[in-house]
Amino acid sequence: MKESSVKIDDHENFEEVTGDEKPTDTSGQNAQFGSGNKPDFRVVQADRDKNGNVIYLSVGGMWKNVSKNGNDFYTLKIGNLKLLVFPNNK
């Protein structure tokens, strides 16, 4: 497991632990998702290390897609869970 330190702003420091996980879903619904491209948004879980410092564990990502009708939506992947996220428009 690889650890790196990233400074968000002057008031908060954290260590990020990233895994070597790659998306494995190649169903064809989302071509970018199955190809292992970098997500548009990362999904992280806050945790604490043995010294009490805040660390963020990468648990998934969100990719932007366009439907056949031209509507934008996101695919959210957390572990084996895959969800479609739509804007709340009427």
Summary of the structure (lengths in Angstrom):
residues: 90
radius of gyration: 15.8
end to end distance: 44.4
largest distance: 50.8
contacts: 182
relative contact order: 0.20
helix: 4%
strand: 50%
